Amino acid sequence: MVTIYLRHDDSFESHPLKNLKEPIDSKTIFWIDIFQPNAEEIERIEILFDIKLPTKHDREEIELSSRYWEDNRSIKINSYFFVSFFFVESAKSHYNESVSFVLQDNILFTVRDSELQTFEMMSKILLSHPKELFSGYDIFIQIFDIRIDKDADLLEYASKESDEIRKKLLWEHGSHSIELLRKISTLQEFTLKVRQSVFDKRRILTAMAKSPKLPPTIKEDLSIMMKDINSLIEFIAIDDNTLDNLQNLFLAQTSIEQNKIIKLFTVASVALMPPTLIASIYGMNFHFIPELKWTLGYPFSLILMALSSAIPLIYFRKKKWL
């Protein structure tokens, strides 16, 4: 699906590509959002605007030279946008989606394969508050600004989750389970993905600030955004240290609990050693043992041994020592 945003006086309108009438006045077009396009849509856009759009393979390249490059007419950018669904349940519920941006002839072209909240918000802003957006560069800056704010919200959420885990570790007994360790690991993976997205944007904006194609006002906006990104990077470093400390605290408290259990077993073993030693010496082979001539004596002894083993196991399981 291809959506074209055109400016008329002080307002924007959005139209699907199939409704676009030719010939078109490209000066009225500021943004073309290309979402899950088919081959026919890509071909029509490339012919209409004399442009070469990045392929899916181009978007997935990780080399720095593939993330940002310029030619005589355009600036082409591939940037990670963080996607998250269910936060702590699974590490597979969040990932980085690569989105392509092309700035050419004052038009912003975006190519993406996922529904991203950032672009939905940008569309609403464009259609409801268009006065401060006068070029494709302005729209590009606004999209990145929305995304950076969203990344900041995600990091704040991760920080709150870390605080909740710390409280459980310090104050809630019996909370040191594999589920808690899984949450810590998922938080670490979550923060790693956000960090990858933020660092990617810093590289892109740093390279873009050096471009002679950018208007001076856009460069001023870039410098402000760079300060915001640098503050996020500092926040990420603090989050990483916090999560490492939580993991170490979890392992330390787990070790303490295991030592308590080992101590209990040691005491029990020592307590049972004297009677075991005495039974071994005498063999319990006394003449007057009532069960010696009892027909059910042998199965009774087997049942008694089974119960003496089962009862401690049941007790240990209830205590969650096993």
Buried (B, 14 or more C-beta within 10 A) or exposed (E): EBBBBBBEEEEBEEBEBEEBEEEEEBEEBBBBBBBEBEEEBBEBBEEBBEBEBBEEEBBEBEEEEBBBBBEEEBBBBBBBBBBBEEBBEEBEBBBBBBBBBBBBEBBBBBBBBEEBEBBEBBBEBBEEEBEEBBBBBBBBBBBBBBBBEBBBEBBEEBBEBBEEBBEBBEEEEEBBEEEBBBBBEBBBBBBBBBBEBBBBBBEBBEBBBEBEBBEEEBBEBBEEBBEBBEEBEEBBEEBBEBBEEBBEBBEEBBEEBEEEBEEEEEEEEEEEEEEEEEEEEEEEEEEEEEEEEEEEEEEEEEEEEEEEEEEEEEEBEEEEBE
